Amino acid sequence: MIRISSIGLSFVSFVGNPRRAAAGSFPLVPIERADFFCDASYSNVAEALLNNFAEVGINSRLRPLERAAFFKAYAEKSLKNIIFGGSGAFGNAATRMEAFYVKGGTYAYGSYPDVDELFEQQAVELDHKKRAAILDKMQRLVYDRSIYAPIWLLGFLNGIGPRVGESGFELIPGFAYTAPYEDITLKGA
């Protein structure tokens, strides 16, 4: 996912919200050179993204950082313009939201009061369906406001041998690995 400040906001509005793009509100106006920060291990992906940005008029300069330095600067909010980061954090939707776009979150560069209020509501809600509805509303607000632009989905090559009964792939929708481990079976076992 990419965190983009005002310099790339028109691009995020285009990518993050197809309705606005379809309405023709995306200006193809060159944007001055912006720093594009990433964890150095993802420089290859970042270079492809820079090329895509250049195609729509966003001229960026790649600034890869060693992993510890990247996450330290990201948490200290010292990175500006475009940040290419991702989360492998444990937990559920609420724990990820708290880190990235709720006031005081480790990687939150700002927040919206209504999103913060919804987060507090879901934290004390005991009814599972009501809590899920609140979290869904929060996710829609983040999407509509283009706070983050989802630009990369990991694609894994996974194989299943002839002896495997239940592999575990897609038992958890969207999860790239086999899980839960307890459900994996072998044929004839």
N, C-alpha and C positions, 0 to 999 in steps of 0.2 A: 504494500500500500504506500501511497505517497502523501506526504503532508506538504501542502503548498501554501505559501503566504500570498499576499496580494499580487506579487509580480506574475504569478501564474494562475490567478484566479479565473480568468476568462477561459483558460484551457481546461481547468478542473470543472468549470461549469458546463463545458461542452462534453467532456468525457464522462463526468459523474452524473449528468442528467440529460438523457437523450431527448426528453421533451423540449428542453430549452434549445438544444441543437436543431431539432426538427423545426422549431419556430424560426430558425434563422438568426438567432441573437448572438451567434459566435462571431466576433470580429476577427478577420484575418489581418491583424495589424502586428508588425514585428514588435516583439518585447525585448527590451534591452537585456544584455548579458546577465544571467543569474547564476549563482553558485548552485550546484547540484551535489548534495552530500549523500554519501552511501558508505556502508560497511565495505571495506576493500575487497572482501571475498565475493561481492556481487557487482564488481566493476564491469564484468562482461555484460550483464543484464543492463546496467546503467548506461553503458555506451549505446546500446540499441535504443533505449528510451530517449537519450539525447538526440539521436537521429530522428526519432518520431517527433519530438518536440520541435526540432528545427524545421520539419516539414510544415508545421502550422505556425511558424514565426516566433517560437520561443527559443532564443539563443542561450544556451547554457554552457557552463564550464564545469567539468567533472572534478569533484573534490573528494576522492576516496580517503577514508580514514581507517586505521587499524581498528579492529573490533572493539577493544576496550575503550579506546579514545572516542570512537563514534558514539557508543552508548552513554559514555560519561557526558559528552557534549550535548547529546540529544536530551538526556535527563536534566541537564543544567540549562536547557533552552538557549544555547549559544549558537545553534545552527540556524541560518536564515535562508530564505527563499525556498528551495526545493529540497525535501528530505525523502530519500528512498529507504524506508524501513519496513520491518515486518515483525510479527509477533509469533513466537512459538510458546507463548505463555500457557501455563496450565490453567484450568478453570473453565468457566462457562462464559456466556455472552456478557454478563454483568461485570465479571472481573476484568475482561478485556476493555469494556467501555470505561471502567473506572481508571484504567491506566492511560488511555489515549484521548478521551474527550469529556471527562467530567472534571470540574474545578478541583485543582490540587493533584490531578493525576500525574504520574511520573513523566509521561511524554505529552501531556496536554499543554499546548501553547496558548491556551485560552479556552473559554467555554461559553455556553449559552445558558442563561438562567433557567429557561424552561426545561432544558435537558438535565441540568443539575437537579431540578425539582423532581422530575420523573425518576431519576436515579434514586433519590431519597425515598420516594414512594415505593419503588419496587423492592428496596432493601428491607422494608418492614411488612410487605404484603405476604400473607400466609397462604392465600388461595393461589394454587399453581396456575390456573387459567388466567386470572387477573394479572398476575406477575408476568406471565408470558406476553400478554397484551401490552403491558406497559413497556417491556423490553422491545417488542416489535415497533411500538410507536417511537421509541428512542432511536432505533436503527433507521426508521424511515426519515426522521428529522435530520440525522447525520448525513444520510444519502441526499436528501433534497437540498441541504445547505452546502453540499460538496466539501465537507470538512476533510474527508479523505477520498482519494481516488483509487479504487481497486484496479490495479493494472496488470497483475500477474497471478496466475493460478498455477501452482506446482503441478506438473504432470510427471507421474512416476511410471516407469516400466515395471509392471508386476507380472509374474508368471505363476501359474498353478499347474502342478504336476498331476499325472493320472491317478495317483494314490490319494489325492486330497478330496475329502468329502465336502466339508464346509471350510472355505478359505478365510472367511471373515471380512473380505473386501466388500465395502459398501453396506455392511451391517450398520455402520454409523455413517449416514449420508455425508458425502464430501470429505470424509476422513481418508487420507492417502495410504494409510497402513492397514494391516489386518488387526481387527479388534472387534469385540473383546476376545482376548486370548482364550478364555474358557470355552468359547463357542467353536473354536477351530477343531475339525475332526479329520480323521483318515478313513478312507473307505474300508469296510470290512473290519473295523476296529470297534 
